[in-house]
């Protein structure tokens, strides 16, 4: 099988209490593709400017990510500049320069249109809908979004959710989209919008999944050093979708393992800036940490 | 075995988005004793005024809680008035009237001095130390505290912690006491103060336990309706200590099960105001919810 990922490819400038990096590789499609590539073949659709460093292309190619859908356009690559305070839970955006990303229209290569899994990273929901119009008959569609689209493109977002199997949001986005502070009730509301499964990312507090008949609570890995939370949510989604692509269907056991693998990769990702740690993770390490997640949350029946 | 609990007995006036109650039964020693009484014999030390309603004494007696250490003193019972906003994570204290609790000096009855487990609920750390001076040779001592004592009685609190096996704090108290925002590092610092085990309560995000060589992450029960979070932390601690009193030692499997039982009882407690729900919980229900916690957090190995 094969996973199609559509979203931003960026050059990030990031400051955290532990250091600072300038114009490093970033973007939701990059984090999610690299995470997913540990498990499956990934096809990336996005756009970069003619200034996009060759070494980044090489990094993605080295992970066998199919870049036929990565358009290189005259102009500058999307730039994001952000800062994290000590609590590391919320990024403060200092500057966003959309550049070539401003006119991005997802053009899905013919060879990608048979993709069975689709991850729609956070972009304008109208563009996310355009992706789905081009993909023939995906088995599993997952999407992310952000506060900006919830505020400004609510109707398009609600239309999109009708075609989505799994919605992956953080807790603040979940509350904002549903106008409901209680996450159990919010998950029920989200389900009524279309998606069968709601996955809520809570950062250092782990992940919740609601299936309509059950709830799964995944722990977060307790890290002593978190250097850079950038991309953790996208890494989670990529690891989740990548592992799911190796599974036989959306059975609950598969979904739960996929959530743990997503959390495993996110926990590696935040250990260094940009994709420095994530791009070095190999499957053996990921399995070891998966087992640590098991030890972390295991208790005996009474 | 037998569990000694020392702390406040109060009449609470509480407002939440779901309703309002006036002068209902409350206090840390009450919540923790009632929770613990599901598992073991509890001895309560505290003070109330001559206005303390007889029905509350009857409720505690009906749970077979030993009240020989509950002093009834001429005057008024401790009153607390608080309010919760929609997020329900933080109480806003509107009024505190210490009344007879102001001059409370824990006087441990002779018959209680052989207690093997001691839970020091949140009171002045100097008084918590006085309790330990009176108990002969407790096997397990656990304590709670609050921001006020961390600010005003830091030295006494640090002295106390040398004699404590298990410190049970919420995340904000942990960060405040250690001056460390990262909870993994904070747990290491707490361990250097004396306690072998650190338990960090994170409200709707569950509980973490650090043992020095391992970490346990317990989920919170996802509730659709939380009517009143008052006493959830004390209920957790009481359920935890009560179950531990039935176990053979501080083995990690026992500690983890005790944390789940504490979380189970806390999840019941918040379903209604005051002790209305907690005082009705029976062991069968608690076991059923324990199993729900298992289903909530279970995933298969890879």
Interface residues (C-beta under 8 A of the other chain):
Chain A: X86 X87 X181 X182 X183 X184 X185 X202 X205 X206 X208 X214 X215 X216 X217 X218 X219 X220 X222 X223 X224 X225 X226 X253 X256 X257 X259 X260 X261 X287 X290 X291 X294 X295 X296 X297 X298 X299 X300 X301 X302
Chain B: X86 X87 X181 X182 X183 X184 X185 X202 X205 X206 X208 X214 X215 X216 X217 X218 X219 X220 X222 X223 X224 X225 X226 X253 X256 X257 X259 X260 X261 X287 X290 X291 X294 X295 X296 X297 X298 X299 X300 X301 X302
